[in-house]
Amino acid sequence: MYTMSQINHIKDLSSCGYRISEISKETGADPKTIKKYLAQEDFPPMPPVVQGQPSKLDPFKPVIQEWLDEDKRHWCKQHHTAKRVYERLVEEHGYTGSYKNSVSGTIKTRLRWKVFLQHQ
């Protein structure tokens, strides 16, 4: 993404009679990019922000965090595996999301916990 000053520079060079290949050498931009910016008439002030959908796992994250916090008090062999977290979510809380999402959520929660402990 180029700044407005860079885009204006490209447009100025074009209006001065520079060819796309010359502008490309001057600015270091790809010729396709230069064509794209020369073809655009107006530029929105901010690029559109894509709104993400909330995960099905979001309401269950505090429960998972509680389980993982509880695991810290037990020895390693008794810690929850990602599979066990998924099974407990389905059995005890009626989780309808996929196994993959529960695994990624569990891993992210564990990583946040490790980063938190390193900064203590």
MMTF fields as JSON, N, C-alpha, C and O atoms, coordinates in Angstrom:
{
  "mmtfVersion": "1.0.0",
  "mmtfProducer": "UNKNOWN",
  "numBonds": 479,
  "numAtoms": 480,
  "numGroups": 120,
  "numChains": 1,
  "numModels": 1,
  "chainsPerModel": [1],
  "groupsPerChain": [120],
  "chainIdList": ["A"],
  "bondAtomList": [4, 2, 8, 6, 12, 10, 16, 14, 20, 18, 24, 22, 28, 26, 32, 30, 36, 34, 40, 38, 44, 42, 48, 46, 52, 50, 56, 54, 60, 58, 64, 62, 68, 66, 72, 70, 76, 74, 80, 78, 84, 82, 88, 86, 92, 90, 96, 94, 100, 98, 104, 102, 108, 106, 112, 110, 116, 114, 120, 118, 124, 122, 128, 126, 132, 130, 136, 134, 140, 138, 144, 142, 148, 146, 152, 150, 156, 154, 160, 158, 164, 162, 168, 166, 172, 170, 176, 174, 180, 178, 184, 182, 188, 186, 192, 190, 196, 194, 200, 198, 204, 202, 208, 206, 212, 210, 216, 214, 220, 218, 224, 222, 228, 226, 232, 230, 236, 234, 240, 238, 244, 242, 248, 246, 252, 250, 256, 254, 260, 258, 264, 262, 268, 266, 272, 270, 276, 274, 280, 278, 284, 282, 288, 286, 292, 290, 296, 294, 300, 298, 304, 302, 308, 306, 312, 310, 316, 314, 320, 318, 324, 322, 328, 326, 332, 330, 336, 334, 340, 338, 344, 342, 348, 346, 352, 350, 356, 354, 360, 358, 364, 362, 368, 366, 372, 370, 376, 374, 380, 378, 384, 382, 388, 386, 392, 390, 396, 394, 400, 398, 404, 402, 408, 406, 412, 410, 416, 414, 420, 418, 424, 422, 428, 426, 432, 430, 436, 434, 440, 438, 444, 442, 448, 446, 452, 450, 456, 454, 460, 458, 464, 462, 468, 466, 472, 470, 476, 474],
  "bondOrderList": [1, 1, 1, 1, 1, 1, 1, 1, 1, 1, 1, 1, 1, 1, 1, 1, 1, 1, 1, 1, 1, 1, 1, 1, 1, 1, 1, 1, 1, 1, 1, 1, 1, 1, 1, 1, 1, 1, 1, 1, 1, 1, 1, 1, 1, 1, 1, 1, 1, 1, 1, 1, 1, 1, 1, 1, 1, 1, 1, 1, 1, 1, 1, 1, 1, 1, 1, 1, 1, 1, 1, 1, 1, 1, 1, 1, 1, 1, 1, 1, 1, 1, 1, 1, 1, 1, 1, 1, 1, 1, 1, 1, 1, 1, 1, 1, 1, 1, 1, 1, 1, 1, 1, 1, 1, 1, 1, 1, 1, 1, 1, 1, 1, 1, 1, 1, 1, 1, 1],
  "groupList": [{"groupName": "MET", "atomNameList": ["N", "CA", "C", "O"], "elementList": ["N", "C", "C", "O"], "formalChargeList": [0, 0, 0, 0], "bondAtomList": [1, 0, 2, 1, 3, 2], "bondOrderList": [1, 1, 2], "singleLetterCode": "M", "chemCompType": "L-PEPTIDE LINKING"}, {"groupName": "TYR", "atomNameList": ["N", "CA", "C", "O"], "elementList": ["N", "C", "C", "O"], "formalChargeList": [0, 0, 0, 0], "bondAtomList": [1, 0, 2, 1, 3, 2], "bondOrderList": [1, 1, 2], "singleLetterCode": "Y", "chemCompType": "L-PEPTIDE LINKING"}, {"groupName": "THR", "atomNameList": ["N", "CA", "C", "O"], "elementList": ["N", "C", "C", "O"], "formalChargeList": [0, 0, 0, 0], "bondAtomList": [1, 0, 2, 1, 3, 2], "bondOrderList": [1, 1, 2], "singleLetterCode": "T", "chemCompType": "L-PEPTIDE LINKING"}, {"groupName": "SER", "atomNameList": ["N", "CA", "C", "O"], "elementList": ["N", "C", "C", "O"], "formalChargeList": [0, 0, 0, 0], "bondAtomList": [1, 0, 2, 1, 3, 2], "bondOrderList": [1, 1, 2], "singleLetterCode": "S", "chemCompType": "L-PEPTIDE LINKING"}, {"groupName": "GLN", "atomNameList": ["N", "CA", "C", "O"], "elementList": ["N", "C", "C", "O"], "formalChargeList": [0, 0, 0, 0], "bondAtomList": [1, 0, 2, 1, 3, 2], "bondOrderList": [1, 1, 2], "singleLetterCode": "Q", "chemCompType": "L-PEPTIDE LINKING"}, {"groupName": "ILE", "atomNameList": ["N", "CA", "C", "O"], "elementList": ["N", "C", "C", "O"], "formalChargeList": [0, 0, 0, 0], "bondAtomList": [1, 0, 2, 1, 3, 2], "bondOrderList": [1, 1, 2], "singleLetterCode": "I", "chemCompType": "L-PEPTIDE LINKING"}, {"groupName": "ASN", "atomNameList": ["N", "CA", "C", "O"], "elementList": ["N", "C", "C", "O"], "formalChargeList": [0, 0, 0, 0], "bondAtomList": [1, 0, 2, 1, 3, 2], "bondOrderList": [1, 1, 2], "singleLetterCode": "N", "chemCompType": "L-PEPTIDE LINKING"}, {"groupName": "HIS", "atomNameList": ["N", "CA", "C", "O"], "elementList": ["N", "C", "C", "O"], "formalChargeList": [0, 0, 0, 0], "bondAtomList": [1, 0, 2, 1, 3, 2], "bondOrderList": [1, 1, 2], "singleLetterCode": "H", "chemCompType": "L-PEPTIDE LINKING"}, {"groupName": "LYS", "atomNameList": ["N", "CA", "C", "O"], "elementList": ["N", "C", "C", "O"], "formalChargeList": [0, 0, 0, 0], "bondAtomList": [1, 0, 2, 1, 3, 2], "bondOrderList": [1, 1, 2], "singleLetterCode": "K", "chemCompType": "L-PEPTIDE LINKING"}, {"groupName": "ASP", "atomNameList": ["N", "CA", "C", "O"], "elementList": ["N", "C", "C", "O"], "formalChargeList": [0, 0, 0, 0], "bondAtomList": [1, 0, 2, 1, 3, 2], "bondOrderList": [1, 1, 2], "singleLetterCode": "D", "chemCompType": "L-PEPTIDE LINKING"}, {"groupName": "LEU", "atomNameList": ["N", "CA", "C", "O"], "elementList": ["N", "C", "C", "O"], "formalChargeList": [0, 0, 0, 0], "bondAtomList": [1, 0, 2, 1, 3, 2], "bondOrderList": [1, 1, 2], "singleLetterCode": "L", "chemCompType": "L-PEPTIDE LINKING"}, {"groupName": "CYS", "atomNameList": ["N", "CA", "C", "O"], "elementList": ["N", "C", "C", "O"], "formalChargeList": [0, 0, 0, 0], "bondAtomList": [1, 0, 2, 1, 3, 2], "bondOrderList": [1, 1, 2], "singleLetterCode": "C", "chemCompType": "L-PEPTIDE LINKING"}, {"groupName": "GLY", "atomNameList": ["N", "CA", "C", "O"], "elementList": ["N", "C", "C", "O"], "formalChargeList": [0, 0, 0, 0], "bondAtomList": [1, 0, 2, 1, 3, 2], "bondOrderList": [1, 1, 2], "singleLetterCode": "G", "chemCompType": "PEPTIDE LINKING"}, {"groupName": "ARG", "atomNameList": ["N", "CA", "C", "O"], "elementList": ["N", "C", "C", "O"], "formalChargeList": [0, 0, 0, 0], "bondAtomList": [1, 0, 2, 1, 3, 2], "bondOrderList": [1, 1, 2], "singleLetterCode": "R", "chemCompType": "L-PEPTIDE LINKING"}, {"groupName": "GLU", "atomNameList": ["N", "CA", "C", "O"], "elementList": ["N", "C", "C", "O"], "formalChargeList": [0, 0, 0, 0], "bondAtomList": [1, 0, 2, 1, 3, 2], "bondOrderList": [1, 1, 2], "singleLetterCode": "E", "chemCompType": "L-PEPTIDE LINKING"}, {"groupName": "ALA", "atomNameList": ["N", "CA", "C", "O"], "elementList": ["N", "C", "C", "O"], "formalChargeList": [0, 0, 0, 0], "bondAtomList": [1, 0, 2, 1, 3, 2], "bondOrderList": [1, 1, 2], "singleLetterCode": "A", "chemCompType": "L-PEPTIDE LINKING"}, {"groupName": "PRO", "atomNameList": ["N", "CA", "C", "O"], "elementList": ["N", "C", "C", "O"], "formalChargeList": [0, 0, 0, 0], "bondAtomList": [1, 0, 2, 1, 3, 2], "bondOrderList": [1, 1, 2], "singleLetterCode": "P", "chemCompType": "L-PEPTIDE LINKING"}, {"groupName": "PHE", "atomNameList": ["N", "CA", "C", "O"], "elementList": ["N", "C", "C", "O"], "formalChargeList": [0, 0, 0, 0], "bondAtomList": [1, 0, 2, 1, 3, 2], "bondOrderList": [1, 1, 2], "singleLetterCode": "F", "chemCompType": "L-PEPTIDE LINKING"}, {"groupName": "VAL", "atomNameList": ["N", "CA", "C", "O"], "elementList": ["N", "C", "C", "O"], "formalChargeList": [0, 0, 0, 0], "bondAtomList": [1, 0, 2, 1, 3, 2], "bondOrderList": [1, 1, 2], "singleLetterCode": "V", "chemCompType": "L-PEPTIDE LINKING"}, {"groupName": "TRP", "atomNameList": ["N", "CA", "C", "O"], "elementList": ["N", "C", "C", "O"], "formalChargeList": [0, 0, 0, 0], "bondAtomList": [1, 0, 2, 1, 3, 2], "bondOrderList": [1, 1, 2], "singleLetterCode": "W", "chemCompType": "L-PEPTIDE LINKING"}],
  "groupTypeList": [0, 1, 2, 0, 3, 4, 5, 6, 7, 5, 8, 9, 10, 3, 3, 11, 12, 1, 13, 5, 3, 14, 5, 3, 8, 14, 2, 12, 15, 9, 16, 8, 2, 5, 8, 8, 1, 10, 15, 4, 14, 9, 17, 16, 16, 0, 16, 16, 18, 18, 4, 12, 4, 16, 3, 8, 10, 9, 16, 17, 8, 16, 18, 5, 4, 14, 19, 10, 9, 14, 9, 8, 13, 7, 19, 11, 8, 4, 7, 7, 2, 15, 8, 13, 18, 1, 14, 13, 10, 18, 14, 14, 7, 12, 1, 2, 12, 3, 1, 8, 6, 3, 18, 3, 12, 2, 5, 8, 2, 13, 10, 13, 19, 8, 18, 17, 10, 4, 7, 4],
  "groupIdList": [1, 2, 3, 4, 5, 6, 7, 8, 9, 10, 11, 12, 13, 14, 15, 16, 17, 18, 19, 20, 21, 22, 23, 24, 25, 26, 27, 28, 29, 30, 31, 32, 33, 34, 35, 36, 37, 38, 39, 40, 41, 42, 43, 44, 45, 46, 47, 48, 49, 50, 51, 52, 53, 54, 55, 56, 57, 58, 59, 60, 61, 62, 63, 64, 65, 66, 67, 68, 69, 70, 71, 72, 73, 74, 75, 76, 77, 78, 79, 80, 81, 82, 83, 84, 85, 86, 87, 88, 89, 90, 91, 92, 93, 94, 95, 96, 97, 98, 99, 100, 101, 102, 103, 104, 105, 106, 107, 108, 109, 110, 111, 112, 113, 114, 115, 116, 117, 118, 119, 120],
  "secStructList": [7, 7, 7, 2, 2, 2, 2, 2, 2, 2, 2, 2, 2, 2, 2, 6, 6, 7, 7, 2, 2, 2, 2, 2, 2, 2, 2, 7, 7, 7, 2, 2, 2, 2, 2, 2, 2, 2, 2, 7, 7, 7, 7, 7, 1, 1, 7, 7, 7, 7, 7, 7, 7, 7, 7, 6, 6, 4, 4, 4, 2, 2, 2, 2, 2, 2, 2, 2, 2, 2, 2, 6, 6, 1, 7, 4, 4, 4, 1, 7, 7, 2, 2, 2, 2, 2, 2, 2, 2, 2, 2, 2, 2, 7, 7, 7, 1, 7, 2, 2, 2, 2, 2, 2, 2, 2, 2, 2, 2, 2, 2, 2, 2, 2, 2, 2, 2, 2, 6, 7],
  "xCoordList": [0.844, 0.0, 0.892, 1.789, 0.635, 1.429, 0.736, -0.487, 1.541, 0.981, 0.458, 0.783, -0.354, -0.918, 0.185, 0.063, 1.256, 2.339, 3.023, 3.409, 3.175, 3.772, 2.848, 3.306, 1.55, 0.586, 0.561, 0.525, 0.58, 0.597, 1.874, 1.837, 2.992, 4.252, 4.138, 4.591, 3.53, 3.322, 2.446, 2.742, 1.362, 0.455, 1.152, 0.939, 1.983, 2.719, 3.69, 3.793, 4.398, 5.334, 4.597, 5.08, 3.422, 2.635, 2.158, 2.174, 1.732, 1.245, 2.395, 2.162, 3.627, 4.788, 5.257, 6.203, 4.603, 4.935, 5.768, 6.165, 6.038, 6.806, 5.954, 4.746, 6.582, 5.897, 5.893, 6.633, 5.042, 4.906, 6.229, 6.571, 6.98, 8.266, 9.25, 10.026, 9.219, 10.107, 9.697, 10.548, 8.392, 7.904, 8.301, 8.662, 8.23, 8.599, 10.063, 10.397, 10.931, 12.356, 12.6, 13.435, 11.876, 12.04, 11.583, 12.255, 10.441, 9.848, 10.158, 10.084, 10.503, 10.739, 9.455, 9.474, 8.338, 7.055, 6.873, 7.45, 6.082, 5.778, 4.908, 4.039, 5.123, 4.303, 2.801, 1.995, 2.426, 0.995, 0.428, -0.707, 1.212, 0.785, 0.619, -0.336, 1.544, 1.478, 0.23, -0.465, -0.064, -1.268, -2.513, -3.449, -2.509, -3.66, -3.905, -5.038, -2.853, -3.018, -3.324, -4.025, -2.821, -3.135, -4.586, -5.198, -5.127, -6.504, -7.521, -8.66, -7.126, -8.048, -8.211, -7.241, -9.463, -9.754, -9.682, -9.025, -10.357, -10.347, -9.942, -10.072, -9.46, -8.987, -9.732, -9.788, -10.302, -10.985, -9.966, -8.817, -10.372, -9.418, -8.866, -7.697, -9.684, -9.235, -9.689, -10.795, -8.855, -9.295, -10.445, -10.519, -11.329, -12.453, -11.961, -11.026, -12.597, -12.24, -13.167, -14.39, -12.583, -13.36, -13.734, -12.874, -15.026, -15.514, -15.493, -16.123, -14.779, -14.709, -15.889, -16.439, -16.267, -17.352, -16.803, -15.677, -17.586, -17.118, -17.036, -17.836, -16.074, -15.864, -16.923, -17.411, -17.273, -18.188, -17.532, -18.208, -16.217, -15.477, -15.439, -15.158, -15.716, -15.605, -16.339, -15.749, -17.601, -18.277, -17.65, -17.874, -16.869, -16.287, -14.848, -14.28, -14.265, -12.865, -12.617, -11.596, -13.511, -13.274, -13.272, -12.506, -14.127, -14.175, -12.865, -12.302, -12.386, -11.116, -9.986, -9.135, -9.978, -8.935, -8.974, -7.928, -10.165, -10.311, -9.735, -9.037, -10.03, -9.49, -7.972, -7.306, -7.425, -5.97, -5.304, -4.204, -5.954, -5.426, -5.423, -4.483, -6.479, -6.577, -5.485, -4.952, -5.156, -4.104, -2.75, -1.916, -2.526, -1.229, -0.969, 0.178, -2.039, -1.897, -1.654, -1.398, -1.734, -1.547, -0.266, 0.258, 0.224, 1.417, 1.077, -0.089, 2.085, 1.916, 1.001, 0.223, 1.078, 0.283, -1.212, -2.01, -1.606, -3.025, -3.527, -4.677, -2.699, -3.136, -4.113, -4.076, -4.971, -5.92, -5.19, -4.385, -5.477, -5.013, -6.06, -7.173, -5.705, -6.665, -7.882, -9.011, -7.646, -8.757, -9.688, -10.908, -9.112, -9.935, -10.715, -11.861, -10.095, -10.802, -12.016, -13.111, -11.831, -12.939, -14.037, -15.217, -13.646, -14.634, -15.432, -16.649, -14.753, -15.459, -16.389, -17.487, -15.957, -16.823, -18.111, -19.196, -17.984, -19.163, -20.059, -21.271, -19.46, -20.239, -20.873, -22.066, -20.099, -20.56, -21.23, -22.062, -20.874, -21.366, -22.103, -22.531, -22.263, -23.012, -22.349, -23.032, -21.033, -20.286, -20.587, -20.529, -20.912, -21.255, -20.214, -20.382, -19.146, -18.101, -17.239, -17.432, -16.294, -15.438, -14.299, -13.956, -13.736, -12.584, -11.41, -10.692, -11.218, -10.096, -10.148, -9.127, -11.323, -11.447, -11.149, -10.514, -11.597, -11.338, -9.849, -9.314, -9.181, -7.745, -6.984, -6.115, -7.313, -6.595, -6.859, -5.957, -8.076, -8.381, -7.612, -7.13, -7.498, -6.747, -5.274, -4.647, -4.727, -3.316, -3.056, -2.072, -3.935, -3.762, -3.826, -3.057, -4.742, -4.857, -3.589, -3.1, -3.059, -1.815, -0.651, 0.169, -0.57, 0.515, 0.42, 1.439, -0.795, -0.967, -0.501, 0.123, -0.803, -0.408, 1.118, 1.68, 1.792, 3.252, 3.886, 4.849, 3.355, 3.885, 3.68, 4.56, 2.519, 2.225, 3.229, 3.733, 3.512, 4.446, 5.862, 6.602, 6.247, 7.597, 7.782, 8.898, 6.722, 6.816, 6.632, 6.695, 6.406, 6.219, 7.553, 7.596],
  "yCoordList": [-1.171, 0.0, 1.237, 1.378, 2.091, 3.313, 4.461, 4.483, 5.41, 6.604, 7.531, 7.379, 8.488, 9.437, 10.241, 10.566, 10.566, 11.328, 10.502, 11.045, 9.2, 8.339, 8.212, 8.23, 8.085, 7.985, 9.284, 9.264, 10.411, 11.704, 11.871, 12.449, 11.37, 11.426, 10.625, 11.071, 9.444, 8.614, 9.359, 9.381, 9.972, 10.711, 11.936, 12.261, 12.607, 13.773, 13.371, 14.047, 12.266, 11.8, 11.448, 11.725, 10.835, 10.478, 11.727, 11.772, 12.739, 13.964, 14.745, 15.546, 14.51, 15.163, 14.43, 14.868, 13.322, 12.634, 11.378, 10.755, 10.999, 9.76, 8.557, 8.549, 7.54, 6.292, 5.434, 5.688, 4.417, 3.54, 2.871, 2.746, 2.44, 1.782, 2.758, 2.371, 4.012, 5.022, 5.335, 5.5, 5.413, 5.651, 4.482, 4.668, 3.273, 2.08, 2.133, 1.819, 2.526, 2.636, 3.748, 3.608, 4.846, 6.0, 5.697, 6.058, 5.035, 4.825, 3.457, 3.276, 2.497, 1.143, 0.341, -0.783, 0.911, 0.23, -0.669, -0.418, -1.701, -2.608, -1.885, -1.099, -2.132, -1.476, -1.716, -0.833, -2.918, -3.193, -2.291, -1.823, -2.057, -1.186, 0.241, 0.928, 0.674, 2.032, 2.181, 3.193, 1.185, 1.22, 1.307, 2.048, 0.543, 0.532, 1.923, 2.404, 2.567, 3.884, 4.969, 5.932, 4.829, 5.803, 5.665, 6.646, 4.473, 4.238, 4.723, 5.025, 4.801, 5.234, 6.744, 7.493, 7.169, 8.601, 9.196, 10.213, 8.556, 9.083, 7.971, 6.786, 8.369, 7.41, 7.636, 8.766, 6.598, 6.776, 7.146, 6.709, 7.941, 8.356, 7.186, 7.194, 6.204, 5.034, 3.781, 3.756, 2.745, 1.508, 0.896, 1.096, 0.166, -0.428, -1.445, -2.203, -1.448, -2.372, -3.573, -3.428, -4.743, -5.967, -6.39, -6.578, -6.534, -6.968, -8.488, -9.156, -9.032, -10.476, -10.987, -10.277, -12.218, -12.821, -13.36, -13.857, -13.265, -13.84, -15.365, -15.997, -15.92, -17.358, -18.053, -17.486, -19.283, -20.075, -20.407, -20.743, -20.308, -20.659, -19.51, -19.74, -18.281, -17.108, -17.253, -16.944, -17.708, -17.815, -18.854, -18.82, -19.773, -20.849, -20.572, -21.346, -19.494, -19.21, -19.052, -19.535, -18.392, -18.336, -19.722, -19.97, -20.622, -21.98, -22.704, -23.362, -22.576, -23.205, -22.639, -23.382, -21.319, -20.689, -21.213, -21.451, -21.392, -21.929, -23.336, -23.667, -24.17, -25.534, -25.516, -26.276, -24.657, -24.609, -24.03, -24.446, -23.087, -22.57, -23.667, -23.784, -24.463, -25.576, -26.607, -27.219, -26.794, -27.738, -27.355, -28.227, -26.089, -25.638, -26.192, -26.264, -26.584, -27.119, -28.625, -29.209, -29.262, -30.703, -31.009, -30.15, -32.218, -32.583, -32.806, -32.992, -32.787, -32.716, -33.78, -33.484, -34.992, -36.067, -35.846, -36.463, -34.984, -34.749, -33.469, -33.084, -32.807, -31.596, -31.963, -33.071, -31.033, -31.24, -31.229, -30.339, -32.208, -32.172, -31.404, -31.177, -31.013, -30.301, -31.185, -30.697, -32.474, -33.4, -33.464, -33.473, -33.507, -33.587, -32.288, -32.318, -31.15, -29.869, -29.905, -29.514, -30.369, -30.448, -31.374, -31.026, -32.549, -33.509, -32.925, -33.097, -32.237, -31.645, -30.52, -30.374, -29.732, -28.659, -29.231, -28.699, -30.319, -30.936, -31.556, -31.339, -32.327, -33.059, -32.124, -32.236, -31.216, -30.422, -29.109, -28.594, -28.569, -27.232, -27.165, -26.083, -28.284, -28.3, -27.542, -26.981, -27.528, -26.849, -27.503, -28.726, -26.685, -27.218, -26.882, -27.237, -26.208, -25.844, -27.03, -28.138, -26.786, -27.872, -28.151, -27.327, -29.329, -29.725, -28.805, -28.409, -28.465, -27.605, -26.255, -25.78, -25.639, -24.351, -24.468, -23.586, -25.537, -25.694, -25.907, -25.417, -26.634, -26.868, -25.55, -25.239, -24.776, -23.513, -22.557, -21.83, -22.547, -21.688, -22.11, -21.268, -23.416, -23.932, -23.569, -23.156, -23.72, -23.413, -21.925, -21.557, -21.066, -19.621, -19.254, -18.413, -19.881, -19.598, -20.018, -19.296, -21.183, -21.651, -20.727, -20.435, -20.259, -19.354, -18.033, -17.498, -17.5, -16.26, -16.474, -15.595, -17.635, -17.942, -17.985, -17.458, -18.608, -18.687, -17.311, -17.005, -16.486, -15.123, -14.335, -13.588, -14.508, -13.831, -14.245, -13.4, -15.535, -16.022, -15.525, -15.264, -15.392, -14.93, -13.479, -13.069, -12.694, -11.259, -10.974, -9.819, -12.013, -11.808, -11.705, -11.532],
  "zCoordList": [0.0, 0.0, 0.0, 0.831, -0.912, -1.037, -0.319, -0.18, 0.131, 0.764, -0.325, -1.503, 0.09, -0.874, -1.56, -2.741, -0.841, -1.472, -2.562, -3.596, -2.34, -3.356, -4.574, -5.717, -4.314, -5.411, -6.214, -7.444, -5.504, -6.19, -7.019, -8.105, -6.513, -7.248, -8.548, -9.602, -8.461, -9.655, -10.66, -11.854, -10.166, -11.058, -11.668, -12.836, -10.867, -11.373, -12.485, -13.509, -12.27, -13.296, -14.582, -15.68, -14.438, -15.608, -16.346, -17.576, -15.591, -16.24, -16.902, -17.807, -16.45, -17.063, -18.32, -18.975, -18.659, -19.888, -19.709, -20.694, -18.473, -18.25, -18.624, -18.387, -19.21, -19.513, -18.249, -17.298, -18.267, -17.091, -16.756, -15.58, -17.76, -17.496, -16.849, -15.975, -17.274, -16.684, -15.239, -14.365, -15.004, -13.632, -12.739, -11.577, -13.297, -12.537, -12.122, -10.979, -13.035, -12.704, -11.694, -10.801, -11.834, -10.951, -9.519, -8.552, -9.402, -8.072, -7.472, -6.256, -8.323, -7.834, -7.7, -7.199, -8.143, -8.071, -9.288, -10.347, -9.135, -10.224, -11.262, -10.885, -12.539, -13.568, -13.413, -13.705, -12.952, -12.743, -11.642, -11.737, -10.617, -9.529, -10.024, -9.662, -10.845, -11.403, -12.264, -12.171, -13.104, -13.929, -13.052, -13.352, -11.969, -11.069, -10.489, -10.486, -10.0, -9.391, -10.425, -10.114, -11.625, -12.664, -13.13, -13.554, -13.054, -13.485, -12.449, -12.803, -11.18, -10.128, -10.158, -10.272, -10.054, -10.057, -8.655, -8.431, -7.731, -6.361, -5.407, -5.715, -4.267, -3.278, -1.975, -1.492, -1.396, -0.117, 0.96, 0.898, 1.939, 2.972, 3.782, 4.168, 4.034, 4.786, 4.04, 3.501, 4.002, 3.37, 4.173, 5.386, 3.528, 4.256, 5.28, 5.022, 6.427, 7.499, 7.413, 7.406, 7.349, 7.27, 8.682, 9.542, 8.898, 10.201, 10.266, 9.446, 11.228, 11.384, 12.192, 13.033, 11.926, 12.682, 13.995, 14.042, 15.054, 16.32, 16.203, 15.513, 16.877, 16.847, 17.702, 18.68, 17.327, 18.158, 19.496, 20.468, 19.528, 20.731, 21.742, 22.918, 21.305, 22.181, 23.516, 24.551, 23.544, 24.841, 25.777, 26.987, 25.213, 26.006, 26.447, 27.216, 25.975, 26.306, 27.803, 28.293, 28.558, 30.011, 30.662, 31.593, 30.175, 30.714, 30.425, 31.3, 29.188, 28.809, 29.651, 30.14, 29.818, 30.632, 32.059, 32.663, 32.598, 33.955, 34.042, 35.0, 33.033, 33.023, 32.951, 33.654, 32.109, 31.958, 33.21, 33.574, 33.858, 35.128, 36.184, 36.969, 36.192, 37.133, 36.861, 37.786, 35.575, 35.198, 35.785, 36.029, 36.01, 36.535, 37.932, 38.373, 38.628, 39.989, 39.996, 41.049, 38.815, 38.717, 37.943, 37.235, 38.079, 37.337, 35.868, 35.519, 35.016, 33.555, 32.962, 32.055, 33.446, 32.857, 33.035, 32.329, 33.958, 34.197, 33.537, 33.749, 32.749, 32.048, 30.934, 30.398, 30.601, 29.507, 28.162, 27.887, 27.351, 25.969, 25.166, 25.642, 23.971, 23.123, 22.844, 22.792, 22.666, 22.413, 23.608, 23.449, 24.813, 26.024, 26.237, 26.684, 25.917, 26.016, 25.099, 25.503, 23.877, 22.921, 23.446, 23.413, 23.929, 24.44, 25.604, 25.668, 26.523, 27.666, 27.224, 27.761, 26.255, 25.758, 25.165, 25.397, 24.399, 23.777, 24.843, 24.845, 25.749, 26.756, 27.783, 28.064, 28.338, 29.473, 29.089, 29.835, 27.932, 27.59, 26.257, 25.855, 25.564, 24.315, 23.172, 22.315, 23.161, 22.094, 20.753, 20.632, 19.732, 18.408, 17.353, 16.187, 17.742, 16.788, 16.423, 16.924, 15.549, 15.074, 16.052, 16.899, 15.903, 16.709, 16.439, 17.357, 15.159, 14.757, 15.477, 15.975, 15.533, 16.211, 17.703, 18.28, 18.319, 19.749, 20.008, 21.002, 19.119, 19.266, 19.12, 19.934, 18.079, 17.874, 19.028, 19.445, 19.548, 20.696, 21.935, 22.693, 22.139, 23.289, 23.164, 24.14, 21.979, 21.766, 21.988, 22.629, 21.46, 21.648, 23.118, 23.584, 23.854, 25.282, 26.014, 26.882, 25.662, 26.294, 25.97, 26.841, 24.718, 24.332, 25.087, 25.524, 25.245, 26.013, 27.449, 28.044, 27.996, 29.368, 29.48, 30.44, 28.508, 28.541, 28.424, 29.128, 27.545, 27.386, 28.678, 29.104, 29.292, 30.55, 31.634, 32.374, 31.721, 32.741, 32.493, 33.441, 31.223, 30.905, 31.295, 31.614, 31.28, 31.579, 33.065, 33.486, 33.861, 35.306, 36.009, 37.227]
}
